[in-house]
């Protein structure tokens, strides 16, 4: 039994038509949502990966379907194509030596 047949109520037909139209519109705009997310995160990606690596990573993520495929492969590999910059070790300042003869103010 076809659910869009001639015996179907007008409101049901309009609801089905509206649902099909909305799903078509969403499916067309879905690839661009990934581009918007990539552009929104470009500053933090460049800060974390560096200028060149961050630009390459964001550029690939911004391309519809290619960015999704890149992310799937990265998840399967367990690491990024463009790794983060190494974090520089923080220098620890040694505490100045105090003379045992000096009186400490209390």
Buried (B, 14 or more C-beta within 10 A) or exposed (E): EEEEEEEEEEEEBEEEEEEEEEEEEEEEEEBEEBBEEBEEBBEEBBEBBBEEBBBBBBEBBBBEEBBEEBBEEBEEEEEEEBEBEEEEEEEEEEEEEEEEEEEEEE
